[in-house]
Amino acid sequence: MRYSIILLFIIMPMSNAFEFSIDKGIDIPQLADFKGSELCTVGENTQKYLNNFPEDKFAVHAGSVFKRKITLNRIKETLNFICITYRDDVKAKRQSRLHNREFIKQHFDFYSWSPDIKTAREIADKSNNTIKSRLLNNIPSDQIFLTKYYTKLLDASEVRTDKYTQALYALPEDEKMLSAEQSKKIKSQLTRFKYTRQQVISGALLDNKLVKPLIWLTEEALHDVLLQGTGVVIVNGITRYFNVHRNNGIAYNYSVGKREQARYWYFIEVPSIMGYGQKQENKIAIKAQVTFAGNVKQLGLGKLFMVSYTRDNKKIARLGVLADQGGAFANNLFQLDLLVNSYKGWQDYHQANNNLPDYAKAWLMMVKVSEKNIY
């Protein structure tokens, strides 16, 4: 039967030792630290993107790293199953089966993720950040590097002051009517590509009439929001969201710290926290605690992952959807980044998340297929 063939399916290891392999004897620990309603929301929003933008070949595929490809249809079915389960449980007024270990084990296939240790250590050797090097060098062979990211809760001003000297700039006027593709063709003529982060911080755009400040920040807050990608500001009791829009064309350098990055982002005001999207107006609305950022280009958007680790002396597992990406994930098959919440800075973030580990076991989850499924 085709069903039994799929159950025996193994994603073959690549030359760099990255591997997903079927795990038939998985022992799922307590499922915790996520809400079924928000997992459904992110899954549904991601599935809509997969359905509506098939032309986005960067992200809308089954996973380019898999030697024997899984299908996009099965990814969509997995996300759909999450919401069907959640909504059926709400209607039946019963506890969510998304937190029921036996239910999850019964209805999903699990593929254990062995990370690309070789590339992680190559990056560690080039890094001038001792903490980052240590963390990358210590990734276990059977666990991924589980980082956490947050949206920056900004203390900001609507005008420039002695304290708030750095702007979040909107996309310059000279390309407001151009698509990203059109802009790349004439990049030498455009403001966006002319300046590094350090030049902007030094005031290169202060008197430039082509750029509009959206809001003003401290320099430290600017570095944080450029790293996190999203800023959250409460002004007059109203929460406003600012998201990265387009950058200056300089690649993220994994080997240096945030202050040394030359990459600079221009921002746009958005209605909520947004994840992946090829165009700003098409980005996926995401939620904290159920969203992973990762290597969308190679893994493919919309993958459902389970990660397991020990927290407060208890082994737990949580589910999340790959619905975001970042500059650090190019050729990175050893890491997922969990969206945790909104914080003013490192101290608040660390206090709320210091019980989460740096490494976790990880599985790709796919809903079990029936004989009627076509994949």
N, C-alpha and C positions, 0 to 999 in steps of 0.2 A: 504494500500500500504506500502511496505517496506520503501519507502522514508519518509512517515509521521512518521513511527516508529523511524527512525533515528533522525528526527528533535526533537523528544520528549526525546531522549536519554540523561540521566543524569549520570554523573560519580559520584557514590555514595561517601559520605564522609567516610573517614577512622576514626579509633578510636582516632587519634590524631588531629582531626578537619580539616585536610587538605581536600580541596574540589574543584572540578571543576563542575560548573553547567551551563546549557544552558542559554544563555542570548538572548532572542528573541527581546527585546525592546532596543537594544543597540543604543546609539546615538554617532556616530563616530565623533570626532572632526577633525580639519584640520590635514591631513597626511603630515608630514614634517620630516626633519632632516635625510633623507636617500635617496640613489639613487637606482632607479629601476634596473639599469644595474648591480650594485654590489650586490643587493639582489638576482638577478637572478644567478650571478656567485657563490655566497655562496650556494644558494639552489641547483644548478646543481652539484657542487662539493660534497655536502653532499649526494645528491641522488645517485651519483656514488658510494660513500662509502657504502650506504645501499644496493645497488645492487650487489656490488663486494665482500662484506665481510659478508655474512649472518651467518658465523660461529662465529662472534663476538657477543656472547650472552650478554655481558655486556651492549652494546649500541644499537644493531640492534634488536629492538623489538618495540611494539606499546606503551609500558609504563607499567611497572610492578605494579605501584601504583593504576591503575585504576581497580575498582572492576569489572566493565563490560568492557572488553577490546575493544578498538578501534583497527583497523587493520593497519598493516604496509603498506599495499597497499594504503590505503587512505592517509597516510602521504606522500608517494611517489607521489601520484596524486596531492596533494597540492603543493609540491615543483615544480612539472612539470608545473602546471597551472601558477605559478608565471612567469616562463620563456616564456611560450607560450604567455601570455599576454604582457610581455615586448617586445618580438620580433615582435609580430603582430603590436604593436603601433609604433615601429621603422619603419617597412615596410610601414605603412600607414602614416608616418610622422605626427603623432598626439601626443599630450601630453600624458604622461604615465597614464594609467587608474589605476595603482597601487597607485596613489595619489588622485584618485577620490573616495570620500566617498560613494557615492551611488552605484558605481560599486562594491566596496569591500563588502558593506553590502549585495548586491544582490547575490554575488557568494560564500560567506563564511558563515559557521556556527561559532558562537562564544561561548566559554565556559569560564565563569568568574572564575578567580583563587582566592580562599580564602586561605591565607597562613597558614602554620603550626605555629601558634603563640606559642603554648605550648613548642615546641622544641626550638624555638628562645629564649624564656625567660629562659629556663633551661640552655642554653649556656651562656646567659648574666650573670646569677647568678654565673657561674664558672669563668668568664673572669676577669683578672686583669687589663684590659684596660677600663678605665672609658668611653671613647668616644664610643667604640664598644658596651659596655653594654647599654649605653643610647640609641644608635641607634636600637639595637635589642629589647629592652624593649618597644620602642615607635612605633613598626610596627603596623599600623592600621589593623583592622580585615578584611578590604576589599581591602587592597593594599599590594603588595609585597615590600620587601627591594630591591631597585634598585641600585646596586653598579656599579662602572665603573672601568675598567682596561685598561691598556695601554701597548704597547711595549716600552721597555726602549731604548731611543735614547742614545747610549753610547758614552762617551768620553773615549777613550781607547788607548792602546799602543800595538804594536806587540811584544814588549819586556818588561821585568820587569824593573821598575824604582823605585826611591824613592817615587814617587806619586802613580804609578800604581803597587800596591803590591799584588793584588789578581787576580788569574787566573780563567778564565772559562776553566775547565778541560774537555777534551774529555773522553769518556768511556774508562776505563783502558784496557790495552792490554790483561790482563788475561781473559777477557770475550768477546773480540771483535768478536769471531767466535761462540759465544753462543747466543741462543735465550733467551728472558727474562725468559721463563719457565725453560729452562735448568740451567740458572744461579741461580734461587731460590733453586734448589735442592742441590747446592754445595755452598750456600751463605757464609758459615763459612770459605771457602777457598779463597774468592774473595776480592779484594781491595775495591770495591765499598761499601761493607756493613760494613767496619771496622771503619769508622770515622764519627763523627758528624760534623755539620756545624762549630761549634766553634773550633774543632780540626783542620779542614782544614784551617780555617782563621789563626790559630796560626802557620801554617807552616808544618802540618803533611805530606803533599804531595810534598813539595818543592824538595826533593832529591829522590823522588820515580821515578825510570826509567820506570814504567809501565803506568804512566799517562802523557799525552801531553797537555801543555797549548795551548788553541786555541787563546786566546787574554788576555791582562792584564787590570785590572780595579782598581778603588779605592774600598775600603771596603764598603763604602756607596752604590756605584753603584752595587756591587755584591749582597748586601742584596735586592736591588730593583729588579734586574733581576731574582734573585731566586724567588721572590714573583710574578713578572709579567709573567715569563716563557719564554719570548722572548726578545732578545737584538738586536738592530739595530745599525750597525756601518757603518759610511762612511769613507772609507780608499782610499786615492788617487783618489777621485771622484767616487768610486764604492761603492754601498750600499751592505753590507753583513748582513746576518741574522743568528742568533744563537738561537737554540731552546732547551728546556729541553729534555733530552733523557731518562735516567734512574736515579732513586734516591737511597739513601742509605737504603731504607726500613723502615725509621722512618716516622710515620704518621704526617700529618699537625696537629698542635694543635691550634684550633680556639680561645682558651682562652688567648694566649700570643701574643706578638708583633713579628715583623719580625726578630729582632735581637736575640730573645730568641728561635726561632725555631731551633730544632736539625736536621730537615730534610735538606738534601743537595742534589742538582741535579748536574749530569754531563751533558754536553751539546754536541750538534752536529751542524755543519753548514748546513743550509738549503736554498732552493732557494727563499723562500718568508715567510710571516707570516703564521704559520701553527696552526691549531686547533686540534680537536680530531683525534686520530688514535691509534689503539691498537699496531701497530708497527710503528716505525719511518718513514719507507719508504712509509707507507700508509696514513700518516696524511692528513687532509683536508686543502687545501689552503683557507684562510679566508680573509675577508675585514673588515676594520673599519666601524663603524656606523650601520652595518647590521648583526653583529654576537653577539650572546649571549653565555656566558658560564653558565653552570648550572648543575643540578643533572642529568647527562646523564644516570646513572645507573637505576634510578627509573622513570624518565620522558621519556626516550628513545630519541635517537639521531634524529635530523631533524625536531623537532617540530617548527612550525611557530607561533611566538607570536606577539601580539600587546600590547604595553604599552602606557599608556596615563597619562599625567601630565601637570602641568601649567609651562610654561617657558616664562619669560619676559611678564608676565600678560596675556599670551594667552594659551588657552588649546589646546594641540596638541597631536597627536598620531604618533607612528613610528612602523615599522615592522622589525623583525629580526628573524634569524634562530638559533636554539640551535645546535651549531656546535663545541663547545669547552667545556671543563670542568676544574676543579681545585681541589686542596686538600681540600678546604673549603666546598665542596658540599656534602660530605658524610652525609646522613640522613638529608639533608637540602632541605626542600620543602617550603621555605619562601623567596627565593632570586633568582634573575638573575643578571648577571654581563655583562654589555655592553662594548664591545671593542670600545674605542673611537678614539685613534690615537697613534702616537709615540711622546714621550716627554723626555727631559733630566732629569726631576725630578718633585717632588711634586709641586713646585711653577709654572712651566710651565703648568702642568696638571690642577692645580686648576684654574689658570687664564682663561684657555680655556673652563672649564667645570663647573664653579661655578654657572651657571644658570640652571644646571640640578639638580633635587631634589633627596632626599634620598629614596623616596617612590613613587610608581606608581600603578595605576590600571593595571591589566594584564589579557589578554585573550589568550587562546589557539585557534588558527584559523585552520579550516579544510575546504577545498573546498567542496561545496555542492555536494552530490552524485546524479547521475541520476539513473533511473531504470535499466540501462544497466550495471552499475558498480557492480562488485562483491567484497564484503568486508566481 
